[in-house]
Amino acid sequence: MTVAFLVLVVGLASGFAFLNGFRDVSNAVALSTRTRALTPSIAVLLAAVFNFVGAMLSGSFVLAFTQSWIILPDGTSGLSMLASTLTAAILWGVYAWWRGIPLSSTNSLVGGLIGAGAASVLVGGNSIGGVDNVVLTQVVLPLLLSPVIAFVGAYLLVWPVTWAARYTQPNVVNRRFRRAQAVSTAAVAFGHGLQDGQRTAAVIVLAMVAAGLSGGGEVPFWTLLLTAVMLTAGTMFGGWRISHTLGHKLIRVDPLRGFVAQTLTSVMLFVGAIGLHLPLSTTHTLTASVLGAGTNQRFSMTNRRLVRRILLFWLVTPLITAAVAFILELAFSPLADL
């Protein structure tokens, strides 16, 4: 039964990575296609390549997640928790994509782990170790604060950039920043691969530790390759529902503000992954940056009804995934005991 659960978790993790790329392609391409900096096909190809590269280079950051933050029970108990968590995150992610709402996969995972852990304690007394102050300070708080920092940072950053271009003709400014957006698009995709690639790889490593196949001290190359391939495949086949939300429905942005939003997002992702080893949501960070840069132009241009809907989804995501994972873990637990 342990082998069956391990195969199930690896399959679900692969599906989670594919959905992540499929849904989050908008993070990299929405603004560059909206401002006509890149054609949709070129933008998606660029995002896919740099997603792959970022995911392949995320291995050194996986160990912080697996060694310091989450400690699962051994055997099928730990594997069933991961299966419940991933299933809940996938189901909620598909629903959010169908509604065209940008959503954080990290929030979904955290909520799912909490719900699955609570159900496991209720059924068999097995709990998830490490979900304490460390997770609060290194996972929850960064996820809550990063959108605020991104919004304020993008709002403020527009001023010096527009001041520097004050004597340049508007058509020249647009042309130059469209070219610059090719670089910022690649940077966002690379940052997304670094951040979200480590999440999927970490889940697989946790599953191997629970199954007794790894001590958690290293990240097998095949886990990074599998994650990178699935993220890239999802990006290549990605839907445009959320891209339409970010690029057309949320707020109007020009090439200058699009570049500012993408650049700030990529810098925050790099600092979070490489400098601080903190998980940041690409979706939360970019959405907040777009709002900040666009609001600097004119607050009345913001689609406030859509913003409220997005915020509501963000708030309920950990609650819903926790509830779904709780129910799924109750269903999986009897199978884990066989």
N, C-alpha and C positions, 0 to 999 in steps of 0.2 A: 504493500500500500504506500510505503514511503516513496518508492520509485514512481508510482503513478501520480502522486501528489507533486513530486518534483517536476515531472514532465508537464503537468497541468500548470504549475506556476511559471515555468519557463515559457510555455505557450502563451499564457495570459500576459506575461511581461513583454513578449514580442508584440502582441496585439496592442498593448498599452503604448509601446514606443511608436508603432505605426500610426495609431490614432493621434498621438502627440504631434508627429510630423504632419499628418493630414490636416489637423485642426490648426496647428500653430504656424503653418506656412504663411498665414496672414501677417504674423508678427514681422516678418522680413519684407514681404512683397507689397503689402497693402498701400503704403505711402508712396513707394517708388512707382507703382503702376498708376496710382491716383494722380500724381503730378506729371505723369508721362515721362518720367526719367528713364524708365525701362519698359520694354514690352512685357506682357505677362509671361511669355515663354522664356525669355532671357532671365527675368527676375526669379522665376521658379527654379530654373537650372542653376543659377548662381546660389540661391538659398540651399538647394539640395547639396551642392558640392561643399559649401562651408559648414552646413549641418553635419555632414559626414566627417569632415576634418575635426570639427570641435568635439564631436562624440568620441572619436578615436583618441583624442588627447585628454580626455576627462578621467582617465584611470587613476591618477594620483590623488584625485579628490574624492574618490569613492570610499576609500578606507576611513575617512573621517566620519562618514555616515554609518558605516557598518561596525566600526570599532568603538565609537564614542557615544552614539546617540540611541541606537536601537539594538536591544539584545532579545532575541526570540527564544522561546522554549525549543528544546531539541525534538527532533522527530516530526511526526505528522501533525502534532499540535501547532508548531511554528509554521509549517507549510500550509496548513489550512487557514491560518490567519492571513498569510500573504495572498492566498487564493481569494479569500473573501474581500480583502482590501483592493486587489487589482480588479476584481469583477465589479465592485461598487464604483471604482474610479472610472472604469470603461463605460459603464451604463450611464453615469451622470455626464461624462464627457460627450457621449453621442447625443444625449438630449440637449445639452448646451449648444453643440454644433448645429443641431437641427433648428434651434431657435435663433441661431446667428449671434450667440453671446460669447465673447472672449472669456476664457476661463483658465484658472491655474490648475495644472495637473498636480503640483506639489500640495496645494490645499486639499485636493481630493485624496491624495495618498495619506496625508497626516490624519484627516478625519476618518478615513477607512481603517487605519491602524488602531486608532483609539476605539472605534466601535467594535472591531474584531477582538481587540484585547479585552474589552469589557465583557463581551459574550463568552470568551474563553474562560475568564475568571468565574463567571456565573455557572458554566457547565462543568468545568474540570479543575478549576483552581489554578490554571496556568495563566501567567500574566506576561506582558511585554516589559522587559527591563529597560532602563534608560529614558523612559518617557517621563521626565521630571523637569527640574529647573534648567537642565542643559538644553532640552528640546525647546523649552519656553524662550530662552534667551538666544539660541542659535538657529531656531527654525521659525517659531511662531512670530516673534517680534520682528525679525527681518522681513517676513512676508507682509506684516501689517504696516511697517514703516516705509518700506521701499516705494509703494505708490505715492505716499505723501512727499517723499524726497524727490521722486521723479517729477511730480506735478510742479512743485515749487521750483526745482532746478530748471526745468524746461521753460517755465514762465519767465524766470529771471534771465536765462541765457539768451533768449531772443533779443533782448535789448542791446547787448554789446555787439551781437552779430549784425543786427540791422544798422547800428551806428557805424560799424566798419564799412558797410556797403551804401552809406547814405549818398555818396556822390556818383554812384554808378547807375546807369540806366536800368529801369526795371526788367526789360527783356534780357539784358546782359546778366543781371543778378539771377534771374530764373534759369538761364542757360547754364551758368556756372554751377549753381547748386543742384541742378538736375544731374550734371556730371558727378558732382560730389556724392550724390545719393547712391550711385553705383557702389562706392566704397562703403558708405554707411549701411547699405543693405547687406553686403557681405559680412560686415562686422556684427550686425544683429544676428544673422544666421549662425555665425561662428560662436557668438556668446550663447545662443540658444542650444547649440550642440554641446557646449561645455556644461551648461547648467542642467539641461534635461537629459542629456546622455548619461550623466552620472547617476541620476535617479533610477533609471531602468537597470543599469549595470549593478547598482547597489542592491536592488531587490533580488536579482539573480544570485549575487554573492551571498546575501542573507539566506536564500533558499538552500544554497549549497552547504552553508554552515549548519543550518538546521538539519539537513539530511546527513551530516557527518562526512561530507566529501571535501570540506575545506575548513581551514582554521581561521579564515577571514583575514589572514595577513598579507594576501596578495590578490590581485584582480586578474583572472585568467584572460588571455588575449581574446579568446572566442566570445567572451561576454561583451567586450567592447565592440568587436566586429559585428556581432549580432545586433547590438543596440544601434550602431551607426547605420547598418544596412536597413533596418526597419524604420528608423527615423527618416533616412533618405528616401525610401520607398513611399512612406506616407507623405513626404513633402512633394514628391513628383506627381503623386495622384491627388494632391490636396484639393479640398473643396474651396469655393470662393465665398461662401456665406459670411464668414467672419471677416474676410478681407473687405467685403462690401460694407460691413458694419463699421470697421475702423477707418476705411478710406473715404467713404461717401456719406454715411449716415450720422456719424458721431459729431464731427465738426469739420469745417472747411480748412484745409491747410495748403499753403503754397510750397514750392520747392525749398525755400529757406527754412521754413518752420518744420517741414518734413525732415530735412537734414538735421536740424537741431534735436528733434525728438529721437531720431534713430541713433545719433551720435551719443547723446546722453544715456540712452538705454544700453547701448553696447558697452560704454565705459562702466556703468553700474554692474552689468553682468560679468565683465572681466574682473573687476575689483572683488565682487562677491565670490567668484569661483576660484580665482588665482590668489588674490591677496588675503581675503578673510576666510575662505572656505565656508561661505554661507550660501544656503540655497535661496536664490531669488527667482521670483516668477517672471519669466519673459513677458507673459501676457499682461500681468498687472503693471509691470514697469513701463512697457511701451504704451499701453492704453492711457496711463496717467501722464506720460510724456506728451502724447498727442494732445490730450486735453489741455495741459499746461501751455504748450506752444501755441495751440489754436486760440485759447482763451486770451492770451496776450494780445491777439489781434482784435478780438471783439467778443466779449462775454455772451452777448445776445445770440451769437452764431452757434452756441452749444445746444445740442439736442438734449435738453435737460430730462425729458421723459426717458430717453434711452439711457442716459447716465444713471438715473435712479434704478432702472431695471438691471443694468450691469452690476451696480453696487449691491442690489438685493441678491443677485445670483452669487456674488462673491461672499456675502455674509452667510448664506444658507448652505454653501457648498460643503464645508466640513461637517455641518450638522446632518445633511442628507446622506453624504457618503458614510458617515459614522452609523446612521440608522440602518442603511442598506447593508453595510458590512456586518453589523450586529446580527441582523436576521440571517444573512448568508452563513455566518460562522455557526449559528445555532443549527443550521442545516448540515454544514460540513463536519461538525464535531463528531456525530455518530459514525460517519464514514472513517474519520481519522482514527477511531478506536478499534476498527476492524483489524 
